[in-house]
Structure formats: C-alpha cells, structure tokens
Amino acid sequence: LSLSLSHFSFLLSVEVAADGRTVKLAGTDTLAGSCASLLATFKNLVTVLGVSESDASKMLSASPARIVGLKSVGRVEVGNRADLLLLDNSYDLQYTLIGGKVAYSKEFSKEAS
C-alpha cells in the first residue's frame, strides 16, 4: 500500500508529512512517527530484528488487544473472533480471514486482474 505525500496538523500546531512509510516534521528529515502497515512491521520484526514469528505475532495482536481490554481478539482460541492473515514463507500475504471467512485471497486477486 503506497500513500501519497500528505500533510497533517495537530493540536500543538506541528505540521507533519507522511509518505506511506514514515512521518516526518514537515519540511525536515526529522522523524515524527511511522505509518508502516502491521504486515510490514511483522516482516521487519522477523527478518531484520530476528524476533521469532510467534513473538512478533503476539506483539502485533495479543499485546495490543490486552492493553485496550479486548478479550475476544488477539489470540487463536475457541470462541474468539477468527481474524487471521495467512502468509507464505516470504511473509507475503496469501489470505485474509475476517470472522473465519475468506475476505481476501491472493489467488482470487490474480484471477480478477
């Protein structure tokens, strides 16, 4: 997913620019945040930082769900909502399941184009 350069202004009247990967103070190279997707973050945790797939998955699902008090998401357990990403060995998205149903299939996407 690639976003065009965008400018935003916040309560502190600090203007930032986002390019789809990073957020910087407008007109500078000073980092002000990130707009990386969770999939890109997962790939970086595993391939760049050497975090295990299991730990990276927990960092991006179970931990945030626990922090905000969501009990039926973030873990694969009976009774939980089945929102899952299925990746190949290169960590590229193959399927997205939402509520246990296929919402995206790379195979179907290829056939449609």
VOPAGU-2260 file (C-alpha; in pm, 1 decimal, decimal comma):
REM VOPAGU-2260
SITE   aa  ch    i         X         Y         Z
SITE  LEU   A    0       0,0       0,0       0,0
SITE  SER   A    1     150,2     330,1    -102,2
SITE  LEU   A    2      14,5     659,7      18,1
SITE  SER   A    3      86,0     989,8    -148,5
SITE  LEU   A    4     267,1    1257,3      48,0
SITE  SER   A    5      20,0    1409,0     293,1
SITE  HIS   A    6      40,6    1691,7     543,3
SITE  PHE   A    7    -135,0    1695,7     879,2
SITE  SER   A    8    -160,2    1947,0    1160,3
SITE  PHE   A    9    -216,7    1851,1    1525,0
SITE  LEU   A   10    -324,0    2028,0    1842,7
SITE  LEU   A   11      27,6    2155,2    1906,8
SITE  SER   A   12      32,1    2319,2    1561,8
SITE  VAL   A   13     307,0    2085,6    1449,7
SITE  GLU   A   14     280,2    2002,0    1083,1
SITE  VAL   A   15     395,3    1658,9     972,6
SITE  ALA   A   16     425,7    1490,8     633,4
SITE  ALA   A   17     359,4    1123,2     563,7
SITE  ASP   A   18     494,2     935,9     260,4
SITE  GLY   A   19     336,3     594,5     323,1
SITE  ARG   A   20     627,7     460,4     529,8
SITE  THR   A   21     737,7     739,0     761,6
SITE  VAL   A   22     602,0    1051,6     923,8
SITE  LYS   A   23     839,6    1348,7     943,6
SITE  LEU   A   24     815,3    1703,6    1068,3
SITE  ALA   A   25     707,4    1894,0     757,6
SITE  GLY   A   26     996,5    2036,7     559,0
SITE  THR   A   27    1259,6    1840,7     755,3
SITE  ASP   A   28    1412,2    1494,5     776,3
SITE  THR   A   29    1318,7    1467,4    1145,9
SITE  LEU   A   30    1118,2    1151,8    1213,7
SITE  ALA   A   31     788,1    1210,4    1388,7
SITE  GLY   A   32     643,5     859,6    1363,3
SITE  SER   A   33     566,0     571,1    1133,1
SITE  CYS   A   34     281,2     467,2     910,4
SITE  ALA   A   35     408,6     117,8     831,6
SITE  SER   A   36     144,4    -149,9     793,8
SITE  LEU   A   37     123,9    -428,2    1050,8
SITE  LEU   A   38     234,9    -675,0     782,5
SITE  ALA   A   39     545,2    -464,2     703,6
SITE  THR   A   40     611,7    -433,2    1076,5
SITE  PHE   A   41     581,0    -812,2    1119,4
SITE  LYS   A   42     824,6    -872,9     832,0
SITE  ASN   A   43    1074,0    -625,2     981,1
SITE  LEU   A   44    1049,6    -773,6    1329,9
SITE  VAL   A   45    1122,7   -1122,7    1194,8
SITE  THR   A   46    1365,7   -1058,8     909,1
SITE  VAL   A   47    1554,5    -751,9    1033,4
SITE  LEU   A   48    1542,4    -780,1    1412,4
SITE  GLY   A   49    1537,0   -1160,8    1440,4
SITE  VAL   A   50    1221,4   -1176,4    1653,3
SITE  SER   A   51    1052,7   -1518,5    1635,1
SITE  GLU   A   52     735,4   -1544,2    1427,2
SITE  SER   A   53     544,1   -1638,1    1741,4
SITE  ASP   A   54     670,9   -1340,2    1941,0
SITE  ALA   A   55     614,8   -1098,8    1650,2
SITE  SER   A   56     257,1   -1225,2    1616,3
SITE  LYS   A   57     195,4   -1171,3    1987,2
SITE  MET   A   58     350,0    -822,8    1975,0
SITE  LEU   A   59     110,8    -720,7    1697,1
SITE  SER   A   60    -205,9    -894,4    1814,4
SITE  ALA   A   61    -233,3   -1030,2    2168,1
SITE  SER   A   62     -42,2    -748,4    2338,3
SITE  PRO   A   63    -238,1    -457,1    2182,7
SITE  ALA   A   64    -568,9    -639,4    2242,2
SITE  ARG   A   65    -477,2    -696,8    2607,2
SITE  ILE   A   66    -366,1    -334,6    2654,6
SITE  VAL   A   67    -700,7    -197,0    2533,1
SITE  GLY   A   68    -903,0    -463,6    2713,2
SITE  LEU   A   69   -1032,5    -663,8    2415,2
SITE  LYS   A   70   -1088,0   -1021,8    2522,7
SITE  SER   A   71   -1220,2   -1191,4    2205,8
SITE  VAL   A   72    -939,4   -1087,7    1967,4
SITE  GLY   A   73    -563,1   -1114,8    1952,2
SITE  ARG   A   74    -536,1   -1489,0    2020,5
SITE  VAL   A   75    -638,8   -1802,2    1833,6
SITE  GLU   A   76    -875,8   -1964,7    2083,4
SITE  VAL   A   77   -1216,4   -2129,7    2074,4
SITE  GLY   A   78   -1481,2   -1858,4    2098,5
SITE  ASN   A   79   -1253,0   -1577,3    1979,3
SITE  ARG   A   80   -1315,6   -1385,1    1660,8
SITE  ALA   A   81   -1122,8   -1554,2    1378,6
SITE  ASP   A   82    -945,9   -1263,3    1207,1
SITE  LEU   A   83    -626,6   -1408,1    1060,3
SITE  LEU   A   84    -361,1   -1336,4     800,0
SITE  LEU   A   85    -211,2   -1636,9     622,6
SITE  LEU   A   86     138,1   -1571,9     487,4
SITE  ASP   A   87     375,1   -1766,7     264,6
SITE  ASN   A   88     737,8   -1847,3     353,3
SITE  SER   A   89     844,4   -1499,3     236,2
SITE  TYR   A   90     584,5   -1340,1     466,9
SITE  ASP   A   91     374,5   -1222,9     173,0
SITE  LEU   A   92       0,1   -1212,9     230,6
SITE  GLN   A   93    -189,4   -1506,2      77,5
SITE  TYR   A   94    -525,6   -1494,8     256,9
SITE  THR   A   95    -712,3   -1268,7     497,4
SITE  LEU   A   96    -984,7   -1423,4     711,5
SITE  ILE   A   97   -1231,9   -1198,5     890,3
SITE  GLY   A   98   -1470,3   -1367,3    1129,9
SITE  GLY   A   99   -1343,0   -1700,5     997,0
SITE  LYS   A  100   -1439,5   -1623,9     634,7
SITE  VAL   A  101   -1201,4   -1553,8     348,2
SITE  ALA   A  102   -1208,4   -1179,6     281,1
SITE  TYR   A  103    -900,5   -1174,6      54,9
SITE  SER   A  104    -724,1   -1439,5    -149,0
SITE  LYS   A  105    -409,0   -1366,5    -347,0
SITE  GLU   A  106    -513,2   -1641,8    -590,3
SITE  PHE   A  107    -854,0   -1482,6    -646,5
SITE  SER   A  108    -694,5   -1139,1    -674,6
SITE  LYS   A  109    -464,6   -1266,6    -954,5
SITE  GLU   A  110    -758,3   -1416,4   -1143,9
SITE  ALA   A  111    -953,6   -1090,1   -1122,4
SITE  SER   A  112    -671,6    -882,9   -1277,2
